[in-house]
Amino acid sequence: YIDLYQTHWPDHDMPYEETLMALDELVQSGKVRVIGCSNETTWGLTKSLAVSEMNGLARYETIQNNFSLNNRRFEDELAQACRKEQVSLIPYSPIGGGVLSGKYNGGSRPDGARFSRYLEMGGRQAVMAQRFVNEKSLASTERFSQIAAEAGISPVTLAVAWSKQHDFVASTIVGATRVDQLDDIFAAADLVLSKETMKAIDAVSKEIMYPMG
């Protein structure tokens, strides 16, 4: 069976009953253990949970949304919903699409890097890249890099460790394009950031709010 089956993107034009009934069939048949959603809104999550409860259907146990040092919007509302409803976040892009590694700092455009290519392509790809790579995100990333240096760890280790250090997070989805990049990611596995480091991060987030919009 599949341990966790998640819908990739919500379709708010389709009744939640239809989606959840289909997913419930998979659970009841033993093909799927638990279900989750992804890229969902606070309304969508709470609506789906209510539908599951009223109809005796399998409920979303997880939500997979963008969450990183440069994108903390999940904390505005969804975090509270997850705590109250016992739904776990599985963040994606904890390194901000590679931006939080610092490789774009100072306006650098590394050869072969995804957002370097997207910015050159223009159109929809460039618009997406500009959400991740912009004046505010680069400014905050440089500050986070300084915090990482003070803590004696790499910017990537800081970003991954921070993303999992929340009571509403179950695990973190990480990605690497080279094997050597895994070292900094694995270094965050058992790392707990100090209160001082967390406070320094929060101070930057308050000063440079919503770098990704």
MOVEN-V125214 format. One line per field, one symbol per residue. ss: DSSP state (2 for helix, 1 for strand, 0 for the rest). burial: + if it has 24 or more other ideal C-beta (glycine too) atoms within 12 Angstrom, else -. A space follows every 50 residues. Layout:
# MOVEN-V125214
ss: ???
burial: ???
This chain:
# MOVEN-V125214
ss: 01111100000000022222222222220001111111000222222222 22222000011111010100102220022222222001111100022222 20002220000002222222202222222222002222222222222222 20002222222222000011110000002222222200000000222222 2222222000000
burial: ---++++--+-----+--++--++-++------+++++++-+-++++++- ++----++++++++++++++++-++--++-++--+-++++++++++++++ +++++-------++++-++---------++++++-++++++++++-++-- +-++++++++++++++-+++++++---------++--+--+-+---+--+ ++-++--+--++-
